[in-house]
Amino acid sequence: MEEDTSKVRKAIERALADGYLSSAESDQIKNAIYEDKQVTKEECKLFRELQQKIWQGEIIID
């Protein structure tokens, strides 16, 4: 499970490196989360943090 969370974290970091989130990057993140058919609490937390950054304007949806 730790490895799955690491994949999600890395996908988010790569996607947000430029401050923009593209549709393709969003899909990659979601695929990493759902890859093993189980969503962990840590994966949910990471996704919520991503959403929070979008809502606060720190990340622009491209």
Phi and psi restraints in degrees (range 20) as a CNS / XPLOR table:
assign (resid 1 and name C) (resid 2 and name N)
       (resid 2 and name CA) (resid 2 and name C) 1.0 -59.4 20.0 2
assign (resid 2 and name N) (resid 2 and name CA)
       (resid 2 and name C) (resid 3 and name N) 1.0 -39.7 20.0 2
assign (resid 2 and name C) (resid 3 and name N)
       (resid 3 and name CA) (resid 3 and name C) 1.0 -64.2 20.0 2
assign (resid 3 and name N) (resid 3 and name CA)
       (resid 3 and name C) (resid 4 and name N) 1.0 -40.0 20.0 2
assign (resid 3 and name C) (resid 4 and name N)
       (resid 4 and name CA) (resid 4 and name C) 1.0 -63.3 20.0 2
assign (resid 4 and name N) (resid 4 and name CA)
       (resid 4 and name C) (resid 5 and name N) 1.0 -43.3 20.0 2
assign (resid 4 and name C) (resid 5 and name N)
       (resid 5 and name CA) (resid 5 and name C) 1.0 -63.4 20.0 2
assign (resid 5 and name N) (resid 5 and name CA)
       (resid 5 and name C) (resid 6 and name N) 1.0 -38.7 20.0 2
assign (resid 5 and name C) (resid 6 and name N)
       (resid 6 and name CA) (resid 6 and name C) 1.0 -62.8 20.0 2
assign (resid 6 and name N) (resid 6 and name CA)
       (resid 6 and name C) (resid 7 and name N) 1.0 -40.1 20.0 2
assign (resid 6 and name C) (resid 7 and name N)
       (resid 7 and name CA) (resid 7 and name C) 1.0 -61.4 20.0 2
assign (resid 7 and name N) (resid 7 and name CA)
       (resid 7 and name C) (resid 8 and name N) 1.0 -43.3 20.0 2
assign (resid 7 and name C) (resid 8 and name N)
       (resid 8 and name CA) (resid 8 and name C) 1.0 -64.4 20.0 2
assign (resid 8 and name N) (resid 8 and name CA)
       (resid 8 and name C) (resid 9 and name N) 1.0 -46.2 20.0 2
assign (resid 8 and name C) (resid 9 and name N)
       (resid 9 and name CA) (resid 9 and name C) 1.0 -59.5 20.0 2
assign (resid 9 and name N) (resid 9 and name CA)
       (resid 9 and name C) (resid 10 and name N) 1.0 -45.8 20.0 2
assign (resid 9 and name C) (resid 10 and name N)
       (resid 10 and name CA) (resid 10 and name C) 1.0 -64.9 20.0 2
assign (resid 10 and name N) (resid 10 and name CA)
       (resid 10 and name C) (resid 11 and name N) 1.0 -40.1 20.0 2
assign (resid 10 and name C) (resid 11 and name N)
       (resid 11 and name CA) (resid 11 and name C) 1.0 -62.4 20.0 2
assign (resid 11 and name N) (resid 11 and name CA)
       (resid 11 and name C) (resid 12 and name N) 1.0 -41.1 20.0 2
assign (resid 11 and name C) (resid 12 and name N)
       (resid 12 and name CA) (resid 12 and name C) 1.0 -66.7 20.0 2
assign (resid 12 and name N) (resid 12 and name CA)
       (resid 12 and name C) (resid 13 and name N) 1.0 -44.8 20.0 2
assign (resid 12 and name C) (resid 13 and name N)
       (resid 13 and name CA) (resid 13 and name C) 1.0 -60.7 20.0 2
assign (resid 13 and name N) (resid 13 and name CA)
       (resid 13 and name C) (resid 14 and name N) 1.0 -44.8 20.0 2
assign (resid 13 and name C) (resid 14 and name N)
       (resid 14 and name CA) (resid 14 and name C) 1.0 -61.9 20.0 2
assign (resid 14 and name N) (resid 14 and name CA)
       (resid 14 and name C) (resid 15 and name N) 1.0 -44.0 20.0 2
assign (resid 14 and name C) (resid 15 and name N)
       (resid 15 and name CA) (resid 15 and name C) 1.0 -65.8 20.0 2
assign (resid 15 and name N) (resid 15 and name CA)
       (resid 15 and name C) (resid 16 and name N) 1.0 -34.8 20.0 2
assign (resid 15 and name C) (resid 16 and name N)
       (resid 16 and name CA) (resid 16 and name C) 1.0 -95.5 20.0 2
assign (resid 16 and name N) (resid 16 and name CA)
       (resid 16 and name C) (resid 17 and name N) 1.0 2.5 20.0 2
assign (resid 16 and name C) (resid 17 and name N)
       (resid 17 and name CA) (resid 17 and name C) 1.0 -56.2 20.0 2
assign (resid 17 and name N) (resid 17 and name CA)
       (resid 17 and name C) (resid 18 and name N) 1.0 -32.9 20.0 2
assign (resid 17 and name C) (resid 18 and name N)
       (resid 18 and name CA) (resid 18 and name C) 1.0 -100.6 20.0 2
assign (resid 18 and name N) (resid 18 and name CA)
       (resid 18 and name C) (resid 19 and name N) 1.0 1.4 20.0 2
assign (resid 18 and name C) (resid 19 and name N)
       (resid 19 and name CA) (resid 19 and name C) 1.0 84.3 20.0 2
assign (resid 19 and name N) (resid 19 and name CA)
       (resid 19 and name C) (resid 20 and name N) 1.0 4.0 20.0 2
assign (resid 19 and name C) (resid 20 and name N)
       (resid 20 and name CA) (resid 20 and name C) 1.0 -123.5 20.0 2
assign (resid 20 and name N) (resid 20 and name CA)
       (resid 20 and name C) (resid 21 and name N) 1.0 148.2 20.0 2
assign (resid 20 and name C) (resid 21 and name N)
       (resid 21 and name CA) (resid 21 and name C) 1.0 -121.2 20.0 2
assign (resid 21 and name N) (resid 21 and name CA)
       (resid 21 and name C) (resid 22 and name N) 1.0 111.6 20.0 2
assign (resid 21 and name C) (resid 22 and name N)
       (resid 22 and name CA) (resid 22 and name C) 1.0 -85.8 20.0 2
assign (resid 22 and name N) (resid 22 and name CA)
       (resid 22 and name C) (resid 23 and name N) 1.0 166.5 20.0 2
assign (resid 22 and name C) (resid 23 and name N)
       (resid 23 and name CA) (resid 23 and name C) 1.0 -61.7 20.0 2
assign (resid 23 and name N) (resid 23 and name CA)
       (resid 23 and name C) (resid 24 and name N) 1.0 -41.3 20.0 2
assign (resid 23 and name C) (resid 24 and name N)
       (resid 24 and name CA) (resid 24 and name C) 1.0 -64.2 20.0 2
assign (resid 24 and name N) (resid 24 and name CA)
       (resid 24 and name C) (resid 25 and name N) 1.0 -41.6 20.0 2
assign (resid 24 and name C) (resid 25 and name N)
       (resid 25 and name CA) (resid 25 and name C) 1.0 -65.7 20.0 2
assign (resid 25 and name N) (resid 25 and name CA)
       (resid 25 and name C) (resid 26 and name N) 1.0 -39.9 20.0 2
assign (resid 25 and name C) (resid 26 and name N)
       (resid 26 and name CA) (resid 26 and name C) 1.0 -60.9 20.0 2
assign (resid 26 and name N) (resid 26 and name CA)
       (resid 26 and name C) (resid 27 and name N) 1.0 -43.3 20.0 2
assign (resid 26 and name C) (resid 27 and name N)
       (resid 27 and name CA) (resid 27 and name C) 1.0 -62.8 20.0 2
assign (resid 27 and name N) (resid 27 and name CA)
       (resid 27 and name C) (resid 28 and name N) 1.0 -40.1 20.0 2
assign (resid 27 and name C) (resid 28 and name N)
       (resid 28 and name CA) (resid 28 and name C) 1.0 -62.8 20.0 2
assign (resid 28 and name N) (resid 28 and name CA)
       (resid 28 and name C) (resid 29 and name N) 1.0 -41.4 20.0 2
assign (resid 28 and name C) (resid 29 and name N)
       (resid 29 and name CA) (resid 29 and name C) 1.0 -64.5 20.0 2
assign (resid 29 and name N) (resid 29 and name CA)
       (resid 29 and name C) (resid 30 and name N) 1.0 -47.0 20.0 2
assign (resid 29 and name C) (resid 30 and name N)
       (resid 30 and name CA) (resid 30 and name C) 1.0 -63.3 20.0 2
assign (resid 30 and name N) (resid 30 and name CA)
       (resid 30 and name C) (resid 31 and name N) 1.0 -39.8 20.0 2
assign (resid 30 and name C) (resid 31 and name N)
       (resid 31 and name CA) (resid 31 and name C) 1.0 -62.9 20.0 2
assign (resid 31 and name N) (resid 31 and name CA)
       (resid 31 and name C) (resid 32 and name N) 1.0 -39.9 20.0 2
assign (resid 31 and name C) (resid 32 and name N)
       (resid 32 and name CA) (resid 32 and name C) 1.0 -63.9 20.0 2
assign (resid 32 and name N) (resid 32 and name CA)
       (resid 32 and name C) (resid 33 and name N) 1.0 -38.0 20.0 2
assign (resid 32 and name C) (resid 33 and name N)
       (resid 33 and name CA) (resid 33 and name C) 1.0 -67.5 20.0 2
assign (resid 33 and name N) (resid 33 and name CA)
       (resid 33 and name C) (resid 34 and name N) 1.0 -44.6 20.0 2
assign (resid 33 and name C) (resid 34 and name N)
       (resid 34 and name CA) (resid 34 and name C) 1.0 -91.1 20.0 2
assign (resid 34 and name N) (resid 34 and name CA)
       (resid 34 and name C) (resid 35 and name N) 1.0 -0.4 20.0 2
assign (resid 34 and name C) (resid 35 and name N)
       (resid 35 and name CA) (resid 35 and name C) 1.0 -52.2 20.0 2
assign (resid 35 and name N) (resid 35 and name CA)
       (resid 35 and name C) (resid 36 and name N) 1.0 -43.2 20.0 2
assign (resid 35 and name C) (resid 36 and name N)
       (resid 36 and name CA) (resid 36 and name C) 1.0 -97.0 20.0 2
assign (resid 36 and name N) (resid 36 and name CA)
       (resid 36 and name C) (resid 37 and name N) 1.0 8.9 20.0 2
assign (resid 36 and name C) (resid 37 and name N)
       (resid 37 and name CA) (resid 37 and name C) 1.0 67.4 20.0 2
assign (resid 37 and name N) (resid 37 and name CA)
       (resid 37 and name C) (resid 38 and name N) 1.0 11.8 20.0 2
assign (resid 37 and name C) (resid 38 and name N)
       (resid 38 and name CA) (resid 38 and name C) 1.0 -135.2 20.0 2
assign (resid 38 and name N) (resid 38 and name CA)
       (resid 38 and name C) (resid 39 and name N) 1.0 127.9 20.0 2
assign (resid 38 and name C) (resid 39 and name N)
       (resid 39 and name CA) (resid 39 and name C) 1.0 -103.4 20.0 2
assign (resid 39 and name N) (resid 39 and name CA)
       (resid 39 and name C) (resid 40 and name N) 1.0 117.7 20.0 2
assign (resid 39 and name C) (resid 40 and name N)
       (resid 40 and name CA) (resid 40 and name C) 1.0 -84.4 20.0 2
assign (resid 40 and name N) (resid 40 and name CA)
       (resid 40 and name C) (resid 41 and name N) 1.0 165.6 20.0 2
assign (resid 40 and name C) (resid 41 and name N)
       (resid 41 and name CA) (resid 41 and name C) 1.0 -60.8 20.0 2
assign (resid 41 and name N) (resid 41 and name CA)
       (resid 41 and name C) (resid 42 and name N) 1.0 -39.1 20.0 2
assign (resid 41 and name C) (resid 42 and name N)
       (resid 42 and name CA) (resid 42 and name C) 1.0 -65.3 20.0 2
assign (resid 42 and name N) (resid 42 and name CA)
       (resid 42 and name C) (resid 43 and name N) 1.0 -40.5 20.0 2
assign (resid 42 and name C) (resid 43 and name N)
       (resid 43 and name CA) (resid 43 and name C) 1.0 -64.0 20.0 2
assign (resid 43 and name N) (resid 43 and name CA)
       (resid 43 and name C) (resid 44 and name N) 1.0 -40.4 20.0 2
assign (resid 43 and name C) (resid 44 and name N)
       (resid 44 and name CA) (resid 44 and name C) 1.0 -61.6 20.0 2
assign (resid 44 and name N) (resid 44 and name CA)
       (resid 44 and name C) (resid 45 and name N) 1.0 -43.4 20.0 2
assign (resid 44 and name C) (resid 45 and name N)
       (resid 45 and name CA) (resid 45 and name C) 1.0 -60.9 20.0 2
assign (resid 45 and name N) (resid 45 and name CA)
       (resid 45 and name C) (resid 46 and name N) 1.0 -45.2 20.0 2
assign (resid 45 and name C) (resid 46 and name N)
       (resid 46 and name CA) (resid 46 and name C) 1.0 -61.7 20.0 2
assign (resid 46 and name N) (resid 46 and name CA)
       (resid 46 and name C) (resid 47 and name N) 1.0 -42.3 20.0 2
assign (resid 46 and name C) (resid 47 and name N)
       (resid 47 and name CA) (resid 47 and name C) 1.0 -66.5 20.0 2
assign (resid 47 and name N) (resid 47 and name CA)
       (resid 47 and name C) (resid 48 and name N) 1.0 -40.3 20.0 2
assign (resid 47 and name C) (resid 48 and name N)
       (resid 48 and name CA) (resid 48 and name C) 1.0 -63.5 20.0 2
assign (resid 48 and name N) (resid 48 and name CA)
       (resid 48 and name C) (resid 49 and name N) 1.0 -38.6 20.0 2
assign (resid 48 and name C) (resid 49 and name N)
       (resid 49 and name CA) (resid 49 and name C) 1.0 -63.0 20.0 2
assign (resid 49 and name N) (resid 49 and name CA)
       (resid 49 and name C) (resid 50 and name N) 1.0 -39.9 20.0 2
assign (resid 49 and name C) (resid 50 and name N)
       (resid 50 and name CA) (resid 50 and name C) 1.0 -61.9 20.0 2
assign (resid 50 and name N) (resid 50 and name CA)
       (resid 50 and name C) (resid 51 and name N) 1.0 -47.2 20.0 2
assign (resid 50 and name C) (resid 51 and name N)
       (resid 51 and name CA) (resid 51 and name C) 1.0 -59.3 20.0 2
assign (resid 51 and name N) (resid 51 and name CA)
       (resid 51 and name C) (resid 52 and name N) 1.0 -41.6 20.0 2
assign (resid 51 and name C) (resid 52 and name N)
       (resid 52 and name CA) (resid 52 and name C) 1.0 -60.6 20.0 2
assign (resid 52 and name N) (resid 52 and name CA)
       (resid 52 and name C) (resid 53 and name N) 1.0 -42.5 20.0 2
assign (resid 52 and name C) (resid 53 and name N)
       (resid 53 and name CA) (resid 53 and name C) 1.0 -63.5 20.0 2
assign (resid 53 and name N) (resid 53 and name CA)
       (resid 53 and name C) (resid 54 and name N) 1.0 -36.0 20.0 2
assign (resid 53 and name C) (resid 54 and name N)
       (resid 54 and name CA) (resid 54 and name C) 1.0 -68.1 20.0 2
assign (resid 54 and name N) (resid 54 and name CA)
       (resid 54 and name C) (resid 55 and name N) 1.0 -48.5 20.0 2
assign (resid 54 and name C) (resid 55 and name N)
       (resid 55 and name CA) (resid 55 and name C) 1.0 -61.4 20.0 2
assign (resid 55 and name N) (resid 55 and name CA)
       (resid 55 and name C) (resid 56 and name N) 1.0 -33.1 20.0 2
assign (resid 55 and name C) (resid 56 and name N)
       (resid 56 and name CA) (resid 56 and name C) 1.0 -85.2 20.0 2
assign (resid 56 and name N) (resid 56 and name CA)
       (resid 56 and name C) (resid 57 and name N) 1.0 -2.8 20.0 2
assign (resid 56 and name C) (resid 57 and name N)
       (resid 57 and name CA) (resid 57 and name C) 1.0 83.3 20.0 2
assign (resid 57 and name N) (resid 57 and name CA)
       (resid 57 and name C) (resid 58 and name N) 1.0 8.2 20.0 2
assign (resid 57 and name C) (resid 58 and name N)
       (resid 58 and name CA) (resid 58 and name C) 1.0 -72.9 20.0 2
assign (resid 58 and name N) (resid 58 and name CA)
       (resid 58 and name C) (resid 59 and name N) 1.0 -28.8 20.0 2
assign (resid 58 and name C) (resid 59 and name N)
       (resid 59 and name CA) (resid 59 and name C) 1.0 -121.8 20.0 2
assign (resid 59 and name N) (resid 59 and name CA)
       (resid 59 and name C) (resid 60 and name N) 1.0 134.2 20.0 2
assign (resid 59 and name C) (resid 60 and name N)
       (resid 60 and name CA) (resid 60 and name C) 1.0 -99.9 20.0 2
assign (resid 60 and name N) (resid 60 and name CA)
       (resid 60 and name C) (resid 61 and name N) 1.0 131.6 20.0 2
assign (resid 60 and name C) (resid 61 and name N)
       (resid 61 and name CA) (resid 61 and name C) 1.0 -80.7 20.0 2
assign (resid 61 and name N) (resid 61 and name CA)
       (resid 61 and name C) (resid 62 and name N) 1.0 123.1 20.0 2
